[in-house]
Amino acid sequence: MMRYAIDGSIKPKRHSNYDVVIVGAGIAGLYSALNLSPSLKCCVFAKETIDISNSWLAQGGIAAVTAPDDDPELHFKDTLVAGAGLCDEAAVHVLVDEGPMDIRKLIEMNVPFDLTESGELDLTREGGHHKNRILHAGGDATGRETVKTLAYIASQRENIIFRDNTFFVDILTDEKGVSGLLVKDDDGEYETVATRHLVLCTGGIGQVFETSTNPAVATGDGLAAAIRAGAELRGMEFIQFHPTGLWSPDRESRAFLISESVRGEGGLLKNSKGERFMVGKHELAELAPRDIVARGIYNEMKKSGESHVFIDITSQPEEELARRFPTIYNECLRRGINISRDCIPVCPVHHYMMGGVKTDLYARTAVHGLYACGETASTGVHGANRLASNSMLECLVFGRRAAEDINRSFSPALSSSEELWPALPVRPALNIDFKALRERMQHIMSKYCFVVRTKDGLETARREMRDILDMLSSGFSSAREYDEDLSLAIISVSIIDAALARTESIGAHYRES
């Protein structure tokens, strides 16, 4: 694989220098920035704006032990069960033991968590949890409310600079590890950025698949750049397909998510005949881990030949549904579905990646000076399947730990842009339809690497995706679409290779052959 996405035709026009660079302005990136020493000059780059991220869209909540009848050991056990035995137990202990401290910090920061009438945290339950331990804000707008609060506080810090609408292209390295990065602005102008401490919080890979709950910007740029820079990967075969994306007769750029909380609050899965089909499939029925529910729906759809099933939460009063799920209630209403009277049509959609860049307990990767947090990282806490609402807690705990490690081990950046720049050959110009190419890649991945996989299908996908990657690597284009398609091809090949290597079915990775 080529080392850089760019070629020798690129001449950066600007240069900047920061003590720490964080790529991604979701919860992991913002919380990491807020835990850095005030003496360190930090720049947070966002691909677009802070309201376009998986964190902003997160509905479910944050799982953490805050109730008197709960215990970190119970949270630990639930996480291991969901992870199907492949969790890193040390990482899970860090998550569940330190998570409550980070929740207390969020409360001190005035994140507006929902409260009961008596003023206590309004804790709910989601799939795989045996205790009510999910904190939420704004009903089903936890991500948005948390990001808004953290972003406001970060904007008041003199050492933190925000730069929106900046595309992250490549990680620059030398014999000491990370030396900087290459970014590109909206006008297509390149800039070298010197730093010895780079934290990747670039989110998910939703555009790998035809239908995803991720925003359109989720092309895995940080993950692909880390792969090119030599970072180790872990668990790339473990893709979480959310069981209940809102079904639409038309393809949408982003699938609307019907949060697991709806089932946690009494929503029942039914087929078109009104029959429940998860009873007897798992002791928790509708609240089983997501991979089991996703396969249950997939098999029910295959059996019936229909494109979706339904969630029935009509047992709950309309006033309560509108209060608890304002985003879901209003979006469904906009589409002609009153969830207090109508069943909600749903189907599995891509949602979350459990694998990613392998990190240690302080979010460090195999490349010195490179850290990864959030969905970009594989901290080991999710194993083969993510427990509901552990992802935002993971962002907090390991985002803070990355900052703590940087505070302890800070090294100044190089001062000269010439020292950063690699000598590269010029590749032939590519003149292809990048939109059509992306749709082709998405079709391949959605057909052969979805909820249920087969050996023949994966091998077909590998041949086709490797041909595409070879074609993209043989030339170059300065168009943003080239960079994104290259990232998607690199990530897709990594997913397929991992899925072929793991012949047994476990967690979210399920093979029929």
C-alpha positions in Angstrom: 0.0 0.0 0.0 1.3 3.5 -0.8 2.4 5.5 2.2 0.7 8.8 1.3 -2.6 9.8 -0.4 -0.8 12.8 -1.9 1.8 12.7 -4.6 4.8 14.9 -5.6 2.6 17.4 -7.5 1.3 18.8 -4.2 3.0 22.0 -2.9 1.5 23.2 0.4 1.0 27.0 0.5 0.7 27.4 4.3 2.3 26.1 7.5 1.3 26.1 11.1 2.6 24.7 14.4 0.7 23.4 17.4 1.7 21.5 20.6 -1.3 19.2 20.1 -3.6 18.6 17.2 -7.0 16.9 17.5 -8.8 15.8 14.4 -12.5 15.6 15.1 -14.8 17.8 17.1 -17.1 15.1 18.6 -17.2 14.1 22.2 -13.9 12.3 22.2 -12.0 15.3 20.5 -13.6 18.0 22.7 -13.2 16.2 26.0 -9.6 15.3 25.1 -8.9 19.0 24.4 -10.5 20.1 27.7 -8.3 17.8 29.7 -5.0 19.1 28.2 -2.8 21.3 30.2 -3.7 25.0 29.6 0.0 25.6 28.8 -0.4 23.5 25.6 -1.5 25.2 22.4 -4.1 22.9 20.8 -5.9 23.0 17.5 -9.1 21.0 16.9 -9.9 20.4 13.3 -13.4 19.6 12.1 -14.1 18.2 8.6 -17.2 20.4 8.5 -18.8 21.8 11.6 -19.4 20.4 15.1 -23.0 19.6 14.4 -22.1 17.1 11.7 -20.7 14.1 13.6 -21.8 10.8 15.0 -21.5 12.3 18.5 -24.0 15.1 17.6 -26.4 12.5 16.3 -26.1 10.0 19.2 -29.6 9.4 20.7 -29.2 6.6 23.2 -27.2 8.1 26.0 -24.1 7.4 28.1 -23.8 4.2 30.2 -22.2 4.6 33.6 -22.6 3.4 37.1 -24.3 6.3 39.1 -27.2 4.5 40.9 -26.8 3.1 44.5 -28.1 -0.3 43.4 -25.6 -0.6 40.6 -21.9 -1.5 40.6 -19.0 -1.2 38.2 -18.5 -5.0 38.4 -22.1 -5.5 37.0 -21.3 -3.0 34.2 -18.1 -4.9 33.6 -20.0 -8.3 33.3 -22.6 -6.9 30.9 -19.9 -5.4 28.7 -18.0 -8.8 28.5 -21.2 -10.7 27.7 -22.0 -8.3 24.8 -18.4 -8.5 23.6 -18.7 -12.3 23.3 -15.5 -13.0 25.2 -13.2 -10.8 23.0 -13.1 -7.7 25.2 -9.8 -6.5 26.6 -10.7 -6.9 30.3 -8.1 -4.4 31.5 -9.6 -1.8 29.2 -13.2 -2.6 30.3 -12.1 -2.2 33.9 -10.7 1.2 33.1 -14.0 2.1 31.3 -16.4 1.1 34.1 -14.2 2.1 37.0 -13.2 5.6 35.8 -16.4 6.3 33.8 -18.4 7.6 36.8 -15.7 10.2 37.5 -16.0 11.5 34.0 -19.8 11.7 34.4 -19.4 13.7 37.5 -17.1 16.1 35.5 -19.8 16.4 32.9 -22.4 17.3 35.5 -20.0 19.9 36.9 -19.7 21.3 33.4 -23.5 21.6 33.3 -24.2 19.0 30.7 -28.1 19.0 31.0 -28.7 15.4 31.9 -32.4 14.6 32.3 -33.7 14.4 35.8 -36.6 12.8 37.6 -39.2 14.9 39.4 -37.3 14.5 42.6 -34.1 15.9 41.0 -32.2 12.6 40.6 -30.6 11.4 37.3 -33.3 9.9 35.1 -31.6 6.5 34.4 -32.9 4.2 31.7 -32.0 0.8 30.4 -31.0 -0.5 27.0 -30.2 -3.8 25.3 -27.6 -6.0 27.2 -27.8 -4.0 30.4 -29.2 -5.6 33.6 -29.5 -2.3 35.4 -30.9 1.1 34.6 -27.6 3.0 34.1 -28.1 5.1 30.9 -27.9 8.8 31.3 -29.6 10.9 28.7 -30.0 14.6 27.9 -32.8 16.2 25.9 -34.6 12.9 25.9 -33.1 11.3 22.8 -30.6 14.1 22.0 -27.8 13.2 24.4 -25.0 13.5 21.9 -26.1 17.0 20.7 -26.5 18.4 24.2 -23.2 17.0 25.4 -21.3 18.3 22.3 -22.9 21.7 22.6 -21.8 22.0 26.2 -18.3 20.8 25.7 -17.8 23.0 22.6 -19.0 26.1 24.4 -16.5 25.5 27.3 -13.7 24.7 24.9 -14.4 27.9 23.0 -13.7 29.8 26.2 -10.2 28.3 26.6 -7.4 30.4 25.4 -5.2 27.5 24.5 -7.8 25.8 22.2 -8.3 26.9 18.6 -11.1 25.5 16.4 -10.8 25.2 12.7 -13.9 24.1 10.8 -14.3 22.9 7.2 -10.8 21.5 7.1 -10.1 18.1 5.4 -7.6 15.8 7.0 -5.4 14.2 4.3 -2.3 12.5 5.7 -0.2 11.9 8.8 3.4 13.0 8.4 6.1 11.0 10.2 9.9 10.9 10.7 12.2 8.6 12.6 10.7 9.8 16.0 7.1 9.1 15.0 4.5 11.7 14.2 5.9 15.0 12.9 2.7 16.6 11.7 -0.1 16.3 9.3 -1.4 17.6 6.0 -4.8 19.3 5.7 -6.8 20.9 3.0 -9.3 23.8 3.2 -12.5 24.3 1.3 -10.7 26.0 -1.6 -8.4 22.9 -2.0 -5.3 24.7 -0.6 -3.0 22.4 1.3 -1.3 23.2 4.6 1.3 21.4 6.6 0.8 21.4 10.4 3.7 20.6 12.7 3.0 18.6 15.9 4.4 15.7 17.8 1.1 14.8 19.4 -1.8 13.9 17.1 -5.1 12.6 18.4 -7.4 11.0 15.9 -11.1 11.3 16.8 -12.4 11.1 13.2 -15.5 9.0 13.9 -17.0 6.3 11.8 -17.0 4.6 8.4 -20.6 4.8 7.5 -20.0 5.6 3.8 -18.6 2.2 3.3 -22.2 0.9 3.2 -25.2 1.9 1.2 -27.3 2.7 4.3 -25.9 4.0 7.5 -26.9 6.1 10.5 -23.7 8.0 10.1 -23.5 11.4 8.4 -22.2 11.7 4.9 -18.8 12.9 6.2 -18.1 9.6 7.8 -15.6 8.3 5.3 -13.0 7.0 7.8 -10.3 9.5 6.7 -8.4 9.2 10.0 -8.5 5.5 10.1 -7.2 5.2 6.5 -4.5 7.7 7.2 -3.4 5.7 10.3 -3.3 2.5 8.2 -1.0 4.2 5.7 1.2 5.5 8.5 1.7 2.0 9.9 -0.7 1.8 12.8 -1.9 -1.6 13.9 -5.5 -2.6 13.4 -7.8 -4.8 15.6 -11.3 -6.1 15.1 -12.0 -4.7 11.7 -14.5 -7.5 11.0 -16.7 -6.4 13.9 -19.2 -4.0 12.3 -22.3 -3.1 14.3 -25.5 -3.0 12.2 -28.1 -1.3 14.3 -31.2 -3.5 14.3 -33.7 -0.6 14.0 -33.0 2.0 11.4 -36.2 3.8 10.3 -37.1 2.1 7.0 -37.8 4.3 4.0 -39.0 3.3 0.6 -36.4 5.6 -0.9 -32.7 5.5 -0.3 -31.5 8.2 2.0 -28.1 9.8 2.5 -28.4 9.0 6.2 -30.7 6.5 7.8 -32.7 7.9 10.7 -32.1 5.8 13.9 -34.8 4.5 16.1 -32.9 4.4 19.3 -32.5 1.2 21.4 -34.1 3.2 24.2 -37.5 2.8 22.4 -37.2 -0.9 23.1 -35.8 -0.2 26.5 -39.0 1.7 27.3 -41.3 -1.1 26.2 -41.2 -1.1 22.3 -41.9 -4.6 20.9 -40.6 -6.0 17.6 -43.3 -7.5 15.4 -43.7 -8.8 11.9 -46.3 -7.6 9.4 -48.8 -10.1 11.0 -48.4 -8.4 14.4 -46.5 -11.3 15.8 -43.5 -10.9 18.1 -40.5 -12.9 16.8 -37.7 -12.3 19.3 -39.4 -14.2 22.1 -37.5 -17.5 22.6 -34.5 -16.3 20.6 -32.8 -14.8 23.7 -33.7 -14.4 27.4 -33.9 -10.6 26.9 -36.0 -10.8 23.7 -36.1 -7.3 22.2 -33.4 -6.2 24.6 -30.9 -8.8 23.5 -27.5 -7.5 22.3 -27.7 -5.7 19.0 -26.1 -8.4 16.9 -28.7 -10.9 18.0 -31.6 -8.5 17.4 -30.2 -7.5 14.0 -29.9 -11.1 12.9 -33.4 -11.8 14.3 -34.8 -9.0 12.1 -32.7 -10.0 9.1 -33.9 -13.6 9.3 -37.5 -12.5 9.8 -37.3 -10.3 6.7 -35.7 -13.2 4.7 -38.4 -15.5 5.9 -41.2 -13.1 4.9 -39.6 -11.6 1.9 -40.4 -8.2 3.2 -38.1 -5.2 3.5 -38.8 -4.3 7.1 -40.4 -5.3 10.4 -42.0 -3.0 13.0 -41.5 -1.6 16.5 -44.8 -1.3 18.4 -44.7 1.2 21.3 -48.3 2.1 21.1 -48.8 0.9 24.7 -47.2 4.2 25.9 -49.1 7.5 26.2 -48.5 10.0 23.4 -47.5 12.7 25.9 -44.9 10.5 27.4 -43.5 9.4 24.1 -43.2 13.0 22.9 -41.4 14.0 26.1 -39.0 11.0 26.2 -38.3 10.8 22.5 -38.8 14.2 21.0 -36.4 13.7 18.1 -37.9 10.3 17.1 -41.5 11.4 17.8 -41.2 14.5 15.6 -39.3 12.9 12.8 -41.7 10.0 12.6 -44.7 12.4 12.7 -43.1 14.4 9.8 -43.2 11.1 7.8 -46.8 10.4 8.7 -46.2 8.0 11.6 -47.6 8.8 15.0 -45.7 6.4 17.2 -48.4 6.4 19.9 -50.8 4.9 17.4 -48.7 3.5 14.5 -46.0 0.8 14.4 -42.6 2.1 13.3 -41.2 0.4 10.2 -37.5 -0.6 10.8 -34.7 -2.6 9.3 -31.0 -3.2 10.1 -28.5 -0.5 8.9 -24.8 0.1 9.4 -24.3 2.0 12.7 -20.9 1.6 14.4 -17.4 0.1 14.0 -16.1 -1.8 17.1 -12.7 -2.3 15.6 -10.2 0.3 14.4 -6.7 1.5 15.2 -5.4 -0.6 18.0 -4.6 1.4 21.1 -3.4 0.8 24.7 -4.9 2.0 27.9 -3.8 5.6 27.2 -5.1 5.7 23.6 -1.6 5.3 22.2 -1.1 3.6 18.9 1.9 1.8 17.4 3.0 5.0 15.8 4.8 7.2 18.5 2.9 10.4 19.1 -0.3 9.1 17.4 -3.4 8.6 19.6 -6.8 7.4 18.6 -10.1 7.8 20.5 -13.8 7.1 20.0 -14.9 5.1 17.0 -11.6 5.5 15.2 -9.9 3.5 17.9 -10.1 -0.1 19.0 -9.5 0.3 22.8 -10.6 -3.3 23.3 -13.7 -2.4 25.4 -16.2 -3.5 22.8 -14.8 -6.9 21.8 -17.0 -8.6 19.2 -20.1 -6.4 19.9 -20.6 -3.0 21.5 -22.8 -2.8 24.6 -25.4 -0.1 24.1 -24.3 3.4 25.2 -20.8 2.3 26.1 -19.4 4.3 23.1 -19.9 7.8 24.5 -18.4 6.7 27.8 -15.4 5.3 25.9 -15.0 8.7 24.2 -14.8 10.4 27.6 -12.6 7.9 29.4 -10.0 7.4 26.7 -10.1 10.9 25.4 -9.2 12.1 28.9 -6.5 9.4 29.2 -4.9 10.5 25.9 -4.7 14.1 27.2 -3.2 12.9 30.5 -0.5 11.0 28.6 0.3 14.0 26.4 0.5 16.3 29.5 3.1 13.9 30.9 5.1 13.3 27.8 5.0 16.5 25.8 7.6 17.1 23.1 7.8 20.3 21.0 7.1 20.2 17.3 9.4 20.8 14.4 9.5 24.5 13.4 10.2 24.2 9.6 7.7 23.0 7.0 10.6 21.8 4.9 11.6 19.3 7.6 8.1 17.8 7.4 7.6 17.4 3.7 8.3 13.9 2.1 9.8 13.5 -1.3 7.3 11.8 -3.4 6.9 10.8 -7.1 4.2 12.2 -9.3 1.4 9.8 -10.2 -0.7 9.9 -13.3 -3.8 12.0 -13.1 -7.0 10.1 -12.5 -10.1 11.2 -14.4 -13.0 9.0 -13.1 -16.5 9.4 -11.8 -15.8 9.3 -8.0 -19.5 9.4 -7.1 -20.3 6.3 -9.3 -17.2 4.6 -7.9 -18.4 5.2 -4.3 -21.8 3.7 -5.1 -20.1 0.7 -6.6 -18.0 0.1 -3.5 -21.0 0.6 -1.2 -23.0 -1.9 -3.2 -20.2 -4.5 -3.0 -19.8 -4.0 0.8 -23.6 -4.0 1.5 -24.1 -7.2 -0.6 -21.2 -9.3 0.7 -20.2 -7.8 4.1 -23.5 -7.1 5.8 -25.3 -8.7 8.8 -24.7 -12.3 7.4 -21.6 -13.2 5.5 -20.3 -16.1 3.4 -16.8 -17.2 2.3 -17.7 -17.0 -1.4 -19.2 -13.6 -1.0 -16.3 -12.2 1.0 -13.8 -13.6 -1.6 -15.8 -11.9 -4.4 -15.8 -8.7 -2.4 -12.0 -8.9 -1.8 -11.2 -9.3 -5.5 -13.4 -6.4 -6.6 -12.3 -4.1 -3.8 -8.6 -4.8 -4.3 -9.0 -4.0 -8.0 -10.6 -0.7 -7.0 -7.8 0.1 -4.5 -5.1 -0.8 -7.1 -6.8 1.6 -9.6 -7.0 4.4 -7.1 -3.4 3.9 -5.9 -2.1 3.9 -9.5 -2.9 7.6 -10.0 -3.8 10.8 -8.2 -6.4 13.5 -8.0 -6.5 16.6 -5.8 -10.3 16.3 -5.5 -11.7 15.7 -2.0 -13.7 12.8 -3.5 -10.5 11.0 -4.5 -9.3 11.2 -0.9 -12.6 9.9 0.5 -12.9 7.1 -2.1 -9.3 6.0 -1.4 -10.1 5.9 2.4 -13.2 3.9 1.8 -11.3 1.4 -0.4 -8.5 1.0 2.1 -11.0 0.4 5.0 -13.2 -1.9 3.0 -10.2 -4.2 2.1 -9.2 -4.2 5.7 -12.7 -5.2 6.8 -12.9 -8.0 4.2 -9.5 -9.4 5.0 -10.4 -9.5 8.7 -13.8 -11.1 8.0 -12.2 -13.8 5.9 -9.5 -14.5 8.5 -12.1 -15.1 11.2 -13.9 -18.2 10.0 -16.0 -18.7 13.1 -19.1 -16.6 13.9 -18.9 -14.5 17.0 -20.6 -11.3 18.1 -21.4 -8.9 15.2 -19.4 -11.1 12.8 -21.7 -13.8 11.5 -20.8 -16.2 8.8 -23.1 -18.8 7.2 -20.0 -20.4 5.6 
